Amino acid sequence: MTSFILEHYIEGCLPVSILLPVIGILVLLLVCLTGVVWFKFTFLFGVVFPYAASFIFISGCIYRVVIWARSPVPFCIPTVCGQQRSLLWIKSDKVQSPFTSWGLIRRMASEIVFFRSLFRNDKTELRKGQILSNDASRLLWLGGLVFHWSIFIILVRHLKLFVEPVPRFAVFLQNIDGMFQFGSSNFYLTDVFILLSLLFLLLRRIVSSRMRLISIFTDYFALYLILAILVSGVLMKYVYKADVMSIKRMVMGMLAFKPFVIADMSPVFYVHIFFVCVLLIYFPFSKLMHLGGVFLSPTRNLKNDSRAKRHVNPWDYPVKVHTYEEWENEFRSALKEAGLPVEKRKIRKSKEDND
């Protein structure tokens, strides 16, 4: 084991970036269990941390979005993969290279809902026998799509803890998601889908040598943290049978700024809440903030109309230039002595020939 670590450590400290996040998650778990079980800091982990994490999450996201929104984008720089609109007899791609606002909306919707660019994940690689292969990898697209849609459905299901009455669409999704039964409780399909997709994304970074080379500590930490949240949530749902109504009363009390804690709540509940709080604090300062960045990316949210509209930089300050004509006038005598041609003589001679 030591030789394995040293061997890969020389190649780029890869095991360190893989193992350190695991150690960090275990330390967080130990801190939470110690505080809840031994020191009875249930109010700290059940009320104070959620309030602080929510404030940091909201303020951090607003700060990042404002910074992105204030960044000037004077030029037309969309990344497209279709024919731009030009002449009438040339067929343009209205979605891949949008010219109108409606086409841009369709492109953004396909990107956000169906991961259009990830579906086009073509790659060229040199295989055994010096064979050049150009394939399309759909597994990453499918794993990412299942993962993100499962997160969305799970968040919608959790609306029942925050609002009363529960919205009809949330009840509808919960009924479809929990159509099967496991013992005395409903079995949610998204719990299986998100665990499988998350394990796929994690193993993809660990098994693939290319992904290990470009992956750093933060890439693994986010996946391990989400995995810890999912495992604690599944344990709380199917093993320890948490009282949903008591949790809802506790959450509604926090939303009304009348917080309280339930004395007989399982420690797994506080572990789950604590990991969620860590994720909320970590979210605005990590790559997970692509949730908001995808809407503000100028390579995605701009129309490809550079042939129909001139994009001038309004912040372009006047630059003092030195033209060729000025340079020639400055060094005319030296150019003539060296026998080099000068432009003014050519222009004058061409005018005399025309006359």
Residue frames relative to the residue before (quaternion, step in Angstrom):
aa qw qx qy qz dx dy dz
M 1.0000 0.0000 0.0000 0.0000 0.00 0.00 0.00
T 0.6523 0.5126 -0.3135 0.4620 3.56 0.99 -0.85
S 0.6576 0.5026 -0.3148 0.4646 3.57 0.97 -0.83
F 0.6192 0.5449 -0.3377 0.4536 3.57 1.08 -0.74
I 0.6709 0.4913 -0.2970 0.4693 3.57 0.92 -0.92
L 0.6744 0.4902 -0.3053 0.4601 3.59 0.90 -0.90
E 0.6284 0.5485 -0.3370 0.4367 3.57 1.02 -0.80
H 0.7331 0.3949 -0.2311 0.5031 3.58 0.87 -0.93
Y 0.5620 0.5820 -0.3992 0.4313 3.58 1.17 -0.42
I 0.6404 0.5102 -0.3235 0.4743 3.57 1.03 -0.75
E 0.6739 0.5058 -0.3023 0.4457 3.61 1.01 -0.73
G 0.7904 -0.3101 0.1801 0.4967 3.61 1.09 -0.15
C 0.5370 -0.6542 0.3971 0.3547 3.60 1.11 0.59
L 0.2268 0.8325 -0.4863 0.1381 3.58 1.10 0.62
P 0.6759 0.4767 -0.3399 0.4477 3.67 0.77 -0.78
V 0.5882 0.5746 -0.3779 0.4256 3.59 1.09 -0.60
S 0.6898 0.4715 -0.2841 0.4703 3.58 0.90 -0.88
I 0.6585 0.4884 -0.3111 0.4808 3.58 1.21 -0.42
L 0.7495 0.4263 -0.2185 0.4569 3.58 0.89 -0.94
L 0.6005 0.5897 -0.3706 0.3929 3.60 1.00 -0.68
P 0.6458 0.4992 -0.3532 0.4571 3.67 0.88 -0.69
V 0.6156 0.5335 -0.3525 0.4607 3.60 1.06 -0.69
I 0.6479 0.5045 -0.3152 0.4757 3.57 0.96 -0.85
G 0.6431 0.5291 -0.3220 0.4504 3.58 1.00 -0.80
I 0.6531 0.4995 -0.3141 0.4747 3.59 0.97 -0.83
L 0.6549 0.5067 -0.3159 0.4632 3.59 0.96 -0.82
V 0.6285 0.5196 -0.3367 0.4708 3.59 1.05 -0.71
L 0.6463 0.5072 -0.3194 0.4724 3.60 0.96 -0.82
L 0.6375 0.5211 -0.3228 0.4667 3.58 1.01 -0.81
L 0.6639 0.5027 -0.3026 0.4637 3.58 0.94 -0.88
V 0.6345 0.5269 -0.3303 0.4590 3.59 1.00 -0.79
C 0.6790 0.4904 -0.2993 0.4570 3.58 0.89 -0.90
L 0.6834 0.4793 -0.2997 0.4620 3.59 0.82 -0.93
T 0.6378 0.5214 -0.3314 0.4599 3.58 1.01 -0.75
G 0.6935 0.4842 -0.2823 0.4528 3.57 0.90 -0.89
V 0.7163 0.4449 -0.2595 0.4707 3.58 0.99 -0.81
V 0.7494 0.4174 -0.2288 0.4603 3.59 0.77 -1.04
W 0.7761 0.3632 -0.1975 0.4761 3.60 0.76 -0.97
F 0.8040 0.2962 -0.1438 0.4952 3.57 0.76 -1.02
K 0.3599 -0.7750 0.4585 0.2442 3.61 1.30 -0.03
F 0.3066 0.7493 -0.5248 0.2629 3.59 0.96 0.88
T 0.0934 0.8390 -0.5294 0.0842 3.57 0.80 0.99
F 0.6387 0.5183 -0.3373 0.4578 3.60 1.01 -0.70
L 0.6316 0.5358 -0.3317 0.4516 3.58 1.05 -0.73
F 0.7533 0.3828 -0.2105 0.4916 3.58 0.82 -1.00
G 0.7271 0.4414 -0.2514 0.4619 3.60 1.11 -0.50
V 0.7862 0.2714 -0.1427 0.5365 3.60 1.17 -0.44
V 0.7252 0.4528 -0.2664 0.4451 3.58 0.64 -1.12
F 0.6877 0.4807 -0.2900 0.4604 3.58 0.80 -0.97
P 0.6622 0.4890 -0.3390 0.4554 3.67 0.83 -0.75
Y 0.6350 0.5118 -0.3374 0.4701 3.61 0.98 -0.75
A 0.6841 0.4842 -0.2901 0.4619 3.59 0.84 -0.97
A 0.6658 0.5030 -0.3074 0.4575 3.58 0.93 -0.86
S 0.6421 0.5202 -0.3259 0.4592 3.59 0.99 -0.79
F 0.6503 0.5092 -0.3184 0.4653 3.59 0.98 -0.83
I 0.6713 0.4848 -0.3025 0.4721 3.60 0.89 -0.90
F 0.6439 0.5303 -0.3244 0.4460 3.59 0.97 -0.82
I 0.7026 0.4609 -0.2792 0.4648 3.60 0.78 -1.00
S 0.6953 0.4630 -0.2844 0.4703 3.58 0.81 -0.96
G 0.6518 0.5184 -0.3208 0.4512 3.60 0.99 -0.75
C 0.6568 0.4958 -0.3110 0.4755 3.58 0.97 -0.82
I 0.6403 0.5126 -0.3295 0.4677 3.60 0.96 -0.82
Y 0.6469 0.5247 -0.3200 0.4513 3.58 0.95 -0.86
R 0.6815 0.4825 -0.3000 0.4613 3.59 0.86 -0.92
V 0.6599 0.5054 -0.3145 0.4584 3.59 0.94 -0.84
V 0.6476 0.5097 -0.3227 0.4655 3.59 0.96 -0.82
I 0.6379 0.5199 -0.3298 0.4626 3.60 0.96 -0.81
W 0.6699 0.4846 -0.2992 0.4764 3.57 0.93 -0.86
A 0.6734 0.5079 -0.3056 0.4419 3.58 0.91 -0.89
R 0.6816 0.4873 -0.2891 0.4630 3.59 1.09 -0.62
S 0.5204 0.6353 -0.4242 0.3816 3.60 1.22 -0.18
P 0.3920 -0.7431 0.4848 0.2433 3.63 -0.63 1.04
V 0.0374 -0.7652 0.6427 0.0046 3.56 -1.04 0.88
P 0.0219 -0.8595 0.5106 0.0066 3.61 0.32 1.17
F 0.7357 0.4236 -0.2262 0.4777 3.58 1.13 -0.51
C 0.5059 -0.6248 0.5066 0.3115 3.54 -1.31 0.40
I 0.1244 0.8294 -0.5257 0.1422 3.59 -0.20 1.29
P 0.2424 0.7778 -0.5569 0.1620 3.67 0.86 0.72
T 0.3587 -0.6992 0.5766 0.2235 3.54 -1.15 0.72
V 0.0237 0.8242 -0.5586 0.0897 3.56 -0.35 1.27
C 0.1813 -0.7679 0.6033 0.1166 3.54 -1.31 0.31
G 0.6478 0.4698 -0.3291 0.5014 3.57 1.09 0.76
Q 0.6687 -0.5074 0.3705 0.3977 3.53 -1.32 0.26
Q 0.3826 -0.7211 0.5355 0.2165 3.55 -0.88 1.00
R 0.5348 -0.6182 0.4657 0.3391 3.56 -1.14 0.61
S 0.0827 0.7937 -0.5954 0.0929 3.56 -0.79 1.05
L 0.8177 0.0161 0.0354 0.5743 3.59 -0.11 -1.28
L 0.6228 -0.5894 0.3701 0.3574 3.55 -1.14 0.66
W 0.7147 0.4589 -0.2691 0.4540 3.60 1.00 -0.72
I 0.6114 0.4927 -0.3583 0.5050 3.59 1.31 0.10
K 0.3611 -0.7536 0.5106 0.2024 3.56 -0.61 1.15
S 0.1843 -0.7925 0.5759 0.0791 3.56 -0.78 1.05
D 0.4451 -0.6599 0.5373 0.2789 3.54 -1.28 0.44
K 0.3020 -0.8116 0.4769 0.1506 3.58 -0.34 1.25
V 0.7168 0.4098 -0.2472 0.5072 3.60 1.18 -0.46
Q 0.7210 0.4335 -0.2588 0.4747 3.59 0.78 -0.99
S 0.7725 0.1242 -0.0793 0.6176 3.58 1.20 -0.56
P 0.0766 -0.8665 0.4909 0.0475 3.61 0.54 1.16
F 0.2163 -0.7717 0.5892 0.1031 3.53 -1.07 0.88
T 0.7453 0.3304 -0.1815 0.5500 3.58 1.17 -0.61
S 0.6589 -0.5037 0.3782 0.4112 3.56 -1.30 0.24
W 0.6335 0.5304 -0.3324 0.4548 3.59 1.03 -0.77
G 0.6499 0.4997 -0.3175 0.4766 3.59 0.99 -0.75
L 0.6326 0.5244 -0.3277 0.4663 3.57 1.08 -0.72
I 0.6336 0.5216 -0.3283 0.4676 3.59 1.02 -0.79
R 0.6496 0.5094 -0.3163 0.4675 3.58 0.96 -0.83
R 0.6559 0.5090 -0.3149 0.4600 3.58 0.98 -0.81
M 0.6721 0.4856 -0.2995 0.4720 3.59 0.90 -0.89
A 0.6398 0.5236 -0.3296 0.4560 3.59 1.00 -0.78
S 0.6698 0.4842 -0.3051 0.4731 3.59 0.93 -0.84
E 0.6411 0.5197 -0.3234 0.4630 3.58 1.12 -0.63
I 0.7277 0.4439 -0.2439 0.4625 3.58 0.86 -0.98
V 0.7452 0.4165 -0.2235 0.4703 3.57 0.90 -0.92
F 0.8283 0.2185 -0.0757 0.5104 3.58 0.89 -0.94
F 0.3985 -0.7395 0.4682 0.2742 3.63 1.27 0.13
R 0.0344 -0.8641 0.5022 -0.0037 3.56 0.81 1.08
S 0.7046 0.4642 -0.2860 0.4542 3.60 0.79 -0.95
L 0.6430 0.5100 -0.3283 0.4676 3.59 1.06 -0.64
F 0.5961 0.5561 -0.3577 0.4555 3.58 1.15 -0.56
R 0.6915 0.4326 -0.2593 0.5172 3.58 1.17 -0.60
N 0.2918 0.7940 -0.4868 0.2177 3.57 1.14 0.60
D 0.0573 0.8062 -0.5811 0.0958 3.55 0.34 1.28
K 0.0388 -0.8013 0.5970 -0.0012 3.55 -1.01 0.77
T 0.2397 -0.7477 0.6070 0.1231 3.53 -1.16 0.72
E 0.0959 0.8019 -0.5803 0.1047 3.57 -0.74 1.04
L 0.4134 -0.6871 0.5481 0.2378 3.52 -1.27 0.56
R 0.1674 -0.8178 0.5479 0.0544 3.56 -0.47 1.23
K 0.7435 -0.3817 0.2888 0.4670 3.54 -1.34 -0.07
G 0.7660 0.3075 -0.2555 0.5034 3.53 -1.03 0.84
Q 0.4774 -0.6930 0.4166 0.3440 3.58 1.29 0.38
I 0.3608 0.7159 -0.5029 0.3232 3.55 0.98 0.94
L 0.2806 -0.7609 0.5665 0.1463 3.56 -0.74 1.09
S 0.0646 -0.8202 0.5679 -0.0226 3.56 -0.58 1.19
N 0.1141 -0.7661 0.6308 0.0453 3.54 -1.06 0.85
D 0.0941 0.8213 -0.5457 0.1375 3.56 -0.07 1.33
A 0.3656 -0.6861 0.5814 0.2400 3.50 -1.36 0.29
S 0.2382 -0.7817 0.5647 0.1153 3.56 -0.66 1.14
R 0.1131 -0.8236 0.5551 0.0267 3.56 -0.43 1.23
L 0.5154 0.6585 -0.4265 0.3447 3.61 1.18 -0.29
L 0.6481 0.5093 -0.3226 0.4652 3.58 0.95 -0.82
W 0.6346 0.5203 -0.3272 0.4686 3.58 1.00 -0.80
L 0.6833 0.4817 -0.2930 0.4639 3.60 0.86 -0.94
G 0.6639 0.5027 -0.3114 0.4577 3.60 0.92 -0.85
G 0.6716 0.4869 -0.2969 0.4730 3.59 0.95 -0.84
L 0.6481 0.5202 -0.3214 0.4539 3.57 0.99 -0.81
V 0.6694 0.4869 -0.3003 0.4740 3.60 0.88 -0.92
F 0.6466 0.5346 -0.3208 0.4396 3.59 0.96 -0.86
H 0.7265 0.4381 -0.2613 0.4604 3.59 0.73 -1.01
W 0.6568 0.4894 -0.3252 0.4726 3.60 0.96 -0.72
S 0.6198 0.5269 -0.3477 0.4662 3.60 1.06 -0.64
I 0.6265 0.5210 -0.3365 0.4720 3.59 1.01 -0.78
F 0.6500 0.5226 -0.3222 0.4478 3.58 0.92 -0.88
I 0.6833 0.4770 -0.2961 0.4668 3.60 0.85 -0.92
I 0.6390 0.5185 -0.3315 0.4614 3.60 1.00 -0.76
L 0.6465 0.5041 -0.3210 0.4741 3.60 0.98 -0.77
V 0.6341 0.5101 -0.3330 0.4762 3.58 1.02 -0.74
R 0.6370 0.5254 -0.3313 0.4565 3.59 0.99 -0.76
H 0.6682 0.5081 -0.2999 0.4531 3.58 1.07 -0.70
L 0.4528 0.6824 -0.4610 0.3416 3.61 1.23 -0.04
K 0.5745 0.6068 -0.3809 0.3958 3.58 1.13 -0.53
L 0.6499 0.5072 -0.3187 0.4678 3.59 1.22 -0.35
F 0.7462 0.4354 -0.2028 0.4610 3.59 1.18 -0.49
V 0.7917 0.2250 -0.1157 0.5561 3.61 1.09 -0.52
E 0.0326 -0.7642 0.6439 0.0192 3.50 -1.30 0.50
P 0.4760 -0.2570 -0.8203 0.1856 1.61 -1.31 2.12
V 0.5829 -0.5824 0.4414 0.3552 3.54 -1.26 0.48
P 0.5124 -0.6547 0.4510 0.3246 3.64 -0.83 0.89
R 0.5895 -0.6171 0.3972 0.3375 3.53 -1.09 0.75
F 0.6508 0.5155 -0.3379 0.4432 3.59 0.95 -0.79
A 0.6192 0.5293 -0.3475 0.4644 3.62 1.12 -0.60
V 0.6435 0.5037 -0.3149 0.4828 3.58 1.02 -0.79
F 0.6375 0.5367 -0.3219 0.4493 3.57 1.02 -0.84
L 0.6822 0.4732 -0.2885 0.4769 3.59 0.87 -0.92
Q 0.6446 0.5188 -0.3268 0.4567 3.58 1.00 -0.76
N 0.6496 0.5143 -0.3233 0.4571 3.60 0.99 -0.75
I 0.6634 0.4798 -0.3083 0.4844 3.57 1.01 -0.78
D 0.6683 0.5076 -0.2976 0.4550 3.56 0.94 -0.89
G 0.7783 0.3123 -0.1610 0.5203 3.59 1.02 -0.76
M 0.2133 0.8130 -0.5166 0.1630 3.58 1.01 0.76
F 0.6949 0.4081 -0.2723 0.5258 3.60 1.20 -0.41
Q 0.2928 -0.7595 0.5621 0.1464 3.55 -1.23 0.50
F 0.1197 -0.7700 0.6256 0.0369 3.53 -1.02 0.94
G 0.8037 -0.0580 -0.0114 0.5921 3.56 -0.20 1.28
S 0.7849 -0.2791 0.2319 0.5022 3.56 -0.77 -1.06
S 0.7068 0.4136 -0.2546 0.5143 3.62 1.25 -0.03
N 0.6006 -0.5632 0.4301 0.3703 3.53 -1.27 0.41
F 0.2907 -0.7379 0.5875 0.1604 3.52 -1.16 0.74
Y 0.2403 -0.8034 0.5333 0.1116 3.57 -0.51 1.21
L 0.4517 -0.7086 0.4821 0.2477 3.56 -0.82 1.06
T 0.6325 0.5565 -0.3428 0.4156 3.58 1.01 -0.75
D 0.5652 0.5868 -0.3954 0.4242 3.61 1.14 -0.46
V 0.6755 0.4630 -0.2843 0.4985 3.57 1.05 -0.76
F 0.6682 0.5239 -0.3086 0.4288 3.57 0.87 -0.96
I 0.7032 0.4654 -0.2896 0.4528 3.58 0.84 -0.91
L 0.6297 0.5197 -0.3449 0.4631 3.61 1.04 -0.64
L 0.6674 0.4947 -0.3042 0.4662 3.59 0.94 -0.87
S 0.6822 0.4798 -0.2956 0.4658 3.58 0.89 -0.89
L 0.6483 0.5080 -0.3250 0.4648 3.59 1.01 -0.74
L 0.6396 0.5063 -0.3261 0.4777 3.59 1.00 -0.75
F 0.6217 0.5327 -0.3409 0.4621 3.59 1.05 -0.70
L 0.6757 0.4859 -0.2963 0.4686 3.59 0.89 -0.92
L 0.6625 0.5013 -0.3058 0.4650 3.58 1.04 -0.74
L 0.6845 0.4723 -0.2878 0.4748 3.59 0.88 -0.92
R 0.5779 0.5821 -0.3742 0.4326 3.57 1.12 -0.58
R 0.6912 0.4574 -0.2797 0.4845 3.58 0.99 -0.77
I 0.6893 0.4814 -0.2879 0.4586 3.59 1.07 -0.66
V 0.7235 0.4554 -0.2544 0.4521 3.59 0.85 -0.97
S 0.7018 0.4639 -0.2794 0.4629 3.58 0.85 -0.94
S 0.4287 -0.7112 0.4966 0.2526 3.59 -0.77 1.03
R 0.6224 0.5397 -0.3455 0.4494 3.59 1.05 -0.66
M 0.6862 0.4742 -0.2881 0.4704 3.56 0.90 -0.91
R 0.6177 0.5339 -0.3516 0.4579 3.61 1.04 -0.67
L 0.6409 0.5526 -0.3253 0.4220 3.55 1.05 -0.76
I 0.7727 0.3428 -0.1826 0.5021 3.61 0.98 -0.80
S 0.5850 0.5800 -0.3760 0.4243 3.61 1.25 -0.11
I 0.1617 -0.7813 0.5992 0.0667 3.54 -1.05 0.84
F 0.7883 -0.3453 0.2321 0.4534 3.55 -1.37 -0.01
T 0.6935 0.5021 -0.2946 0.4245 3.59 0.81 -0.98
D 0.6010 0.5645 -0.3659 0.4315 3.60 1.09 -0.61
Y 0.7086 0.4338 -0.2575 0.4933 3.58 0.92 -0.87
F 0.6272 0.5631 -0.3540 0.4053 3.59 0.96 -0.79
A 0.6481 0.5173 -0.3282 0.4524 3.60 0.93 -0.82
L 0.6736 0.4877 -0.3007 0.4669 3.60 0.93 -0.85
Y 0.6574 0.4976 -0.3120 0.4721 3.60 0.94 -0.82
L 0.6493 0.5207 -0.3241 0.4497 3.58 0.98 -0.79
I 0.6564 0.4828 -0.3099 0.4898 3.59 0.95 -0.82
L 0.6281 0.5267 -0.3371 0.4631 3.59 1.03 -0.73
A 0.6401 0.5149 -0.3261 0.4678 3.60 1.00 -0.76
I 0.6335 0.5169 -0.3298 0.4719 3.59 1.02 -0.75
L 0.6744 0.4991 -0.2996 0.4542 3.58 0.91 -0.90
V 0.6683 0.4990 -0.3120 0.4551 3.59 0.87 -0.90
S 0.6700 0.4798 -0.3084 0.4751 3.60 0.90 -0.84
G 0.6436 0.5159 -0.3287 0.4600 3.60 1.04 -0.67
V 0.6483 0.5035 -0.3159 0.4758 3.58 1.01 -0.81
L 0.6433 0.5086 -0.3252 0.4708 3.60 0.97 -0.79
M 0.6648 0.5035 -0.3048 0.4600 3.56 0.96 -0.83
K 0.6835 0.4908 -0.2829 0.4604 3.58 1.10 -0.70
Y 0.8360 0.2740 -0.1019 0.4644 3.58 0.65 -1.12
V 0.7365 0.4053 -0.2353 0.4878 3.62 1.11 -0.51
Y 0.8095 0.2767 -0.1349 0.4999 3.57 0.62 -1.13
K 0.3016 -0.8098 0.4728 0.1727 3.61 1.30 0.00
A 0.0256 -0.8322 0.5532 -0.0262 3.56 0.52 1.18
D 0.4800 -0.6595 0.5064 0.2798 3.56 -1.12 0.75
V 0.3122 -0.7923 0.4968 0.1671 3.58 -0.24 1.30
M 0.6568 0.5178 -0.3242 0.4421 3.60 0.94 -0.81
S 0.6420 0.5037 -0.3297 0.4748 3.60 1.02 -0.71
I 0.6365 0.5141 -0.3251 0.4742 3.56 1.03 -0.79
K 0.6477 0.5136 -0.3278 0.4574 3.60 0.98 -0.78
R 0.6413 0.5085 -0.3338 0.4676 3.61 0.94 -0.76
M 0.6434 0.5176 -0.3162 0.4671 3.56 1.05 -0.77
V 0.6723 0.4862 -0.2954 0.4736 3.60 0.94 -0.87
M 0.6580 0.5013 -0.3148 0.4654 3.60 0.92 -0.85
G 0.6239 0.5300 -0.3366 0.4654 3.58 1.08 -0.65
M 0.6497 0.4981 -0.3188 0.4777 3.59 1.03 -0.73
L 0.6461 0.5114 -0.3270 0.4628 3.59 0.99 -0.74
A 0.6962 0.4302 -0.2619 0.5115 3.59 1.15 -0.60
F 0.4240 -0.7202 0.4359 0.3341 3.60 1.37 0.13
K 0.5481 0.5166 -0.4401 0.4889 3.52 1.02 1.00
P 0.0135 0.8738 -0.4861 0.0094 3.57 0.71 1.09
F 0.0768 0.7498 -0.6563 0.0340 3.50 -1.27 0.57
V 0.2966 -0.7367 0.5782 0.1869 3.56 -1.25 0.36
I 0.3975 -0.6938 0.5535 0.2329 3.52 -1.25 0.58
A 0.4671 -0.7408 0.4120 0.2516 3.53 -0.59 1.18
D 0.7799 0.3695 -0.1906 0.4678 3.60 0.83 -0.93
M 0.3544 0.7413 -0.5011 0.2716 3.60 1.14 0.50
S 0.5441 -0.6429 0.4352 0.3181 3.58 -1.03 0.83
P 0.5638 -0.6069 0.4328 0.3558 3.63 -1.06 0.65
V 0.5624 0.6008 -0.3927 0.4104 3.60 1.15 -0.51
F 0.5964 0.5618 -0.3580 0.4478 3.59 1.11 -0.65
Y 0.6915 0.4610 -0.2828 0.4788 3.59 0.88 -0.89
V 0.5985 0.5376 -0.3620 0.4708 3.59 1.11 -0.59
H 0.6488 0.5173 -0.3061 0.4666 3.56 0.96 -0.90
I 0.6720 0.4871 -0.2917 0.4754 3.59 0.89 -0.93
F 0.6555 0.5221 -0.3202 0.4419 3.59 0.94 -0.84
F 0.6614 0.4859 -0.3130 0.4780 3.60 0.94 -0.80
V 0.6167 0.5264 -0.3450 0.4728 3.59 1.06 -0.68
C 0.6422 0.5189 -0.3191 0.4653 3.59 1.00 -0.80
V 0.6367 0.5147 -0.3274 0.4717 3.58 0.99 -0.80
L 0.6476 0.5132 -0.3154 0.4667 3.58 1.00 -0.80
L 0.6478 0.5144 -0.3217 0.4607 3.59 0.97 -0.81
I 0.6620 0.4883 -0.3076 0.4782 3.59 0.99 -0.78
Y 0.6983 0.4825 -0.2649 0.4577 3.57 0.97 -0.86
F 0.5591 0.6836 -0.3652 0.2947 3.56 1.09 -0.78
P 0.7406 0.4359 -0.2887 0.4220 3.68 0.55 -0.99
F 0.7341 0.4176 -0.2230 0.4869 3.59 1.17 -0.47
S 0.6544 0.4961 -0.2965 0.4876 3.58 1.24 0.31
K 0.7001 -0.4423 0.3532 0.4353 3.53 -1.35 -0.10
L 0.5182 0.6449 -0.4155 0.3780 3.58 1.22 -0.29
M 0.5571 0.6232 -0.3804 0.3957 3.57 1.24 -0.35
H 0.4119 0.6864 -0.4898 0.3454 3.60 1.23 0.18
L 0.4602 0.6675 -0.4443 0.3811 3.58 1.28 -0.16
G 0.7531 0.3161 -0.1940 0.5434 3.59 1.01 -0.75
G 0.6222 0.5829 -0.3416 0.3954 3.56 1.10 -0.63
V 0.5888 0.5901 -0.3822 0.3989 3.59 1.09 -0.56
F 0.6590 0.4982 -0.3123 0.4690 3.59 1.13 -0.54
L 0.7529 0.3861 -0.1926 0.4970 3.60 1.15 -0.54
S 0.4438 0.6920 -0.4635 0.3305 3.59 1.20 0.23
P 0.3802 -0.7555 0.4780 0.2373 3.64 -0.55 1.07
T 0.6109 0.5369 -0.3678 0.4508 3.60 1.16 -0.32
R 0.7090 0.4176 -0.2490 0.5108 3.59 1.29 -0.20
N 0.8053 0.3637 -0.1619 0.4393 3.57 0.77 -1.03
L 0.5867 0.5534 -0.3918 0.4428 3.62 1.15 0.45
K 0.4611 -0.6515 0.5271 0.2916 3.55 -1.18 0.63
N 0.3864 -0.7122 0.5391 0.2298 3.55 -1.07 0.76
D 0.2797 0.7800 -0.4990 0.2537 3.57 0.38 1.27
S 0.2394 0.8169 -0.4989 0.1625 3.58 1.10 0.61
R 0.6455 0.5079 -0.3319 0.4639 3.62 1.17 -0.38
A 0.7156 0.4190 -0.2461 0.5018 3.57 1.18 -0.47
K 0.7888 0.1960 -0.0867 0.5761 3.57 1.13 -0.57
R 0.3302 -0.7414 0.5525 0.1900 3.53 -0.91 0.94
H 0.2080 -0.7812 0.5817 0.0898 3.55 -0.77 1.08
V 0.0606 -0.8091 0.5838 -0.0280 3.55 -0.38 1.30
N 0.4465 -0.6910 0.5039 0.2634 3.54 -0.93 0.91
P 0.2948 -0.7873 0.5093 0.1840 3.64 -0.42 1.13
W 0.6775 0.4687 -0.2938 0.4847 3.58 1.23 -0.33
D 0.4263 0.7212 -0.4554 0.3014 3.59 1.28 0.13
Y 0.2213 -0.7934 0.5564 0.1095 3.58 -0.40 1.20
P 0.5793 -0.5937 0.4160 0.3727 3.64 -1.11 0.57
V 0.2110 -0.7825 0.5803 0.0798 3.53 -0.87 1.04
K 0.3912 -0.7013 0.5443 0.2425 3.58 -0.89 0.92
V 0.0891 -0.8184 0.5677 -0.0063 3.55 -0.52 1.22
H 0.2556 -0.7222 0.6216 0.1637 3.54 -1.33 0.36
T 0.2363 -0.8221 0.5035 0.1216 3.56 -0.08 1.31
Y 0.6462 -0.5165 0.3872 0.4072 3.52 -1.31 0.27
E 0.6145 0.5527 -0.3483 0.4423 3.56 1.05 -0.72
E 0.6576 0.4861 -0.3076 0.4865 3.59 0.97 -0.80
W 0.6452 0.5163 -0.3229 0.4614 3.58 1.00 -0.75
E 0.6530 0.5118 -0.3126 0.4624 3.56 1.01 -0.81
N 0.6456 0.5066 -0.3228 0.4717 3.57 0.98 -0.79
E 0.6507 0.5316 -0.3171 0.4398 3.57 1.05 -0.73
F 0.8002 0.2384 -0.1044 0.5402 3.59 0.98 -0.83
R 0.2410 0.8158 -0.5040 0.1497 3.63 1.16 0.47
S 0.6813 0.4933 -0.3037 0.4475 3.56 0.82 -0.95
A 0.6576 0.5003 -0.3157 0.4664 3.58 0.96 -0.80
L 0.6387 0.5238 -0.3269 0.4592 3.60 1.03 -0.74
K 0.6621 0.4976 -0.3110 0.4661 3.59 0.97 -0.83
E 0.6478 0.5164 -0.3236 0.4572 3.59 0.96 -0.80
A 0.6924 0.4562 -0.2729 0.4879 3.57 1.08 -0.70
G 0.4857 -0.6889 0.4210 0.3351 3.59 1.25 -0.12
L 0.4487 0.6837 -0.4551 0.3523 3.56 1.19 0.44
P 0.5000 -0.6635 0.4550 0.3205 3.60 -0.99 0.74
V 0.2008 -0.7531 0.6152 0.1188 3.53 -1.21 0.62
E 0.5777 -0.6440 0.3911 0.3140 3.53 -1.05 0.79
K 0.6447 0.5416 -0.3461 0.4137 3.61 0.88 -0.82
R 0.6378 0.5202 -0.3324 0.4605 3.58 1.01 -0.75
K 0.6406 0.5210 -0.3255 0.4608 3.58 1.02 -0.79
I 0.6608 0.5065 -0.3110 0.4584 3.56 0.95 -0.88
R 0.6590 0.5068 -0.3106 0.4609 3.60 0.96 -0.89
K 0.6654 0.5088 -0.3063 0.4522 3.59 0.96 -0.85
S 0.6505 0.5121 -0.3192 0.4612 3.59 1.04 -0.78
K 0.6278 0.5230 -0.3383 0.4667 3.59 1.07 -0.65
E 0.6489 0.5075 -0.3220 0.4666 3.61 1.00 -0.82
D 0.6422 0.5159 -0.3292 0.4616 3.59 1.01 -0.74
N 0.6489 0.5134 -0.3223 0.4599 3.58 1.01 -0.76
D 0.6467 0.5086 -0.3214 0.4687 3.57 1.05 -0.76
